[in-house]
Amino acid sequence: MSMPFYVAPEQVMKDRADYARKGIARGRSLVAVACAEGVVICAENPSSTLRKVSEIYDRIAFAGVGKYNEFDQLRISGVRAADLKGFSFSREDVEARGLANQYAQILGQVFTHEMKPLEVEILVAEVGPEAGTDQLFHLLYDGTVIDEARFAVLGGDAEAVTERVEASLGEAPDLASALRVAVGALAGPDRTLVAADLEVALLDRASVRRCFRRIEDADVSALLATS
Amino acid sequence: MQIPVFSVADDPGPDFASLLRRQGLSAAVPDGPVSAAGAVPHGTTVVAIRYADGVVMAGDRRATSGNLISHRSIEKVFPADRWSGVAIAGAAGPAMEMVKLFQLQLEHYEKVEGQPLSLEGKANQLSQMVRNHLPAAMQGLAVVPLFAGFDTRRRAGRLFQYDVTGGRYEENDYATSGSGGLHAATVVKLGFGRDTSADATVDLAFQALVTAADEDSATGGPDPTRGIWPVMATIDADGFTRLDDSDLAARYGRLYPGASA
C-alpha cells in the first residue's frame, strides 16, 4: 500500500499563496483614489471592451485585477446579490461592507478548499454623501479584507505604486489631481501613459441615483492636461 | 442575503426574472378569481403620443376599487430607464410590481452585459412579462402597459402597446390604454399632427386626459384644489423628463381659462 507524502499545512498554504500571487503579478495594476467629486478608479487597460472597472449598484463600484474570467464572474455575482437585495428590501439597504464580506467568504472558501485559489484581487468601493465618507474595501486572493482610507492599489506591482501615490497625493484632492497622481503612480518614472492605455471610471458623489460613470478617453486627456 | 453562485449550466445570464425564479422569489399566481378576496384597486387612463423629436407619456392619478375611489394620487407613468418610459393600466398592485421588475430587469441587463438593451429588446422584454402575467390576468388581475422610448440607434421616438396575452403592437402615432382610453384616443386623433412640437403635444395629451376624466368615472381629472396634476413626461434625445406640477398648473390655466381656481 502506498502512503501519500506528508505535506505540512503551512507549506500547502504557502504554495497556494505563491501561485495566486504569481498569477496576479502578471497583470497590470489599478489605483482607486477618494477625491472631492467621488471615487476615481483608474486601471491600466489597453482593451476598451474587456473591463476591469464596473458598476455594481447605485453607489457601489467593482474593480478587479488578475485573471479576467475569475474576477468577471465575481463581478456578476456581486451585481446579482446587490440587485436581489435591493429588490427584496430597499435600494438604501445595499451597501459595500456587506458585499465585501460576502466576497471575502467566497475567496477564503476557494483558497482553503479548492485545488486552485482564485488569481484575483478585487476592490469594492462605495461613494459616501460627502468627502471623507467613502469606503474602499480591498480584498486579496485568500479572502483578507483591507479597509483602505484614502486610496487603494491593486495588482502585482502594488508596493512600488503605493509608495508613489503616497509621495504625491495631497490632502483632499480634486478629480483632476487625483487622476494625475493615479496615472503617474501607475506609469512610474520610466514610462508615460496616455488616455488610450487607461480605463477610468468615477463614482460621482453628486449623482442622485446611479453614481457610476465611465470617463471617456477625450475627457481623461483633458483632465490629465489641466494643472 | 448570500451571493448567489451558479454552475455554468445553471447560470441565469443577464435575466433578472430568471434569477428571481432560481432564488424562489417570484410571486405565486392566485388559484381562484381574485374577486373572492374583495375589490382590488385598478388604475385607468394612460396616453402616449409621438411628436417630431420623441414621445409624450401621460397618465391620470386615480385608482378605483369597484365604484369607490381608492387613491387620488397614484402614479401610472414611470421611467423604465434613462431613454424609455412605461405607463400602466389595470390592477394597480401587480402593475406596480411589473414596473419595478421591468426597471430592474433593464438595469440588471445593462450592468451584467456592460451595455443597455436596444429599444426593441426592451419592448420584447415587457411583452414577455405581460405574457407571463396571463394566468393572473385570467383571475381578474389584468395589466395592460404602454411602452415608449427614444431609440438611440434610429434617433427617433417609438411607442408600443400591448394586450393581456403579451401581444406587442408598435404604433406610429399614438396609443392609449385603460378604461378612459377610448375617449382620450378620440381627442388625440382629432388633434394629432406628425410635426407637432413637444409643447403642443403635451397640451394635446393633457386635453385627452381631461376629456377622458369627463366621460369615464374611473379616470381622475386635474384637481387644482388639492394640487393633483396628471403625471406627464417627454422622452427625447435628452432622455426621460417628467414635467413639473407648476408647469401643468400653468397649462391648465391656459387651456381651461374658465375653470382655473
Boltz contact constraints between the chains, C-beta under 6 A:
constraints:
  - contact:
      token1: [A, 55]
      token2: [B, 111]
      max_distance: 6.0
  - contact:
      token1: [A, 76]
      token2: [B, 112]
      max_distance: 6.0
  - contact:
      token1: [A, 77]
      token2: [B, 3]
      max_distance: 6.0
  - contact:
      token1: [A, 79]
      token2: [B, 111]
      max_distance: 6.0
  - contact:
      token1: [A, 79]
      token2: [B, 112]
      max_distance: 6.0
  - contact:
      token1: [A, 80]
      token2: [B, 4]
      max_distance: 6.0
  - contact:
      token1: [A, 80]
      token2: [B, 19]
      max_distance: 6.0
  - contact:
      token1: [A, 81]
      token2: [B, 3]
      max_distance: 6.0
  - contact:
      token1: [A, 83]
      token2: [B, 108]
      max_distance: 6.0
  - contact:
      token1: [A, 85]
      token2: [B, 1]
      max_distance: 6.0
  - contact:
      token1: [A, 87]
      token2: [B, 104]
      max_distance: 6.0
  - contact:
      token1: [A, 102]
      token2: [B, 3]
      max_distance: 6.0
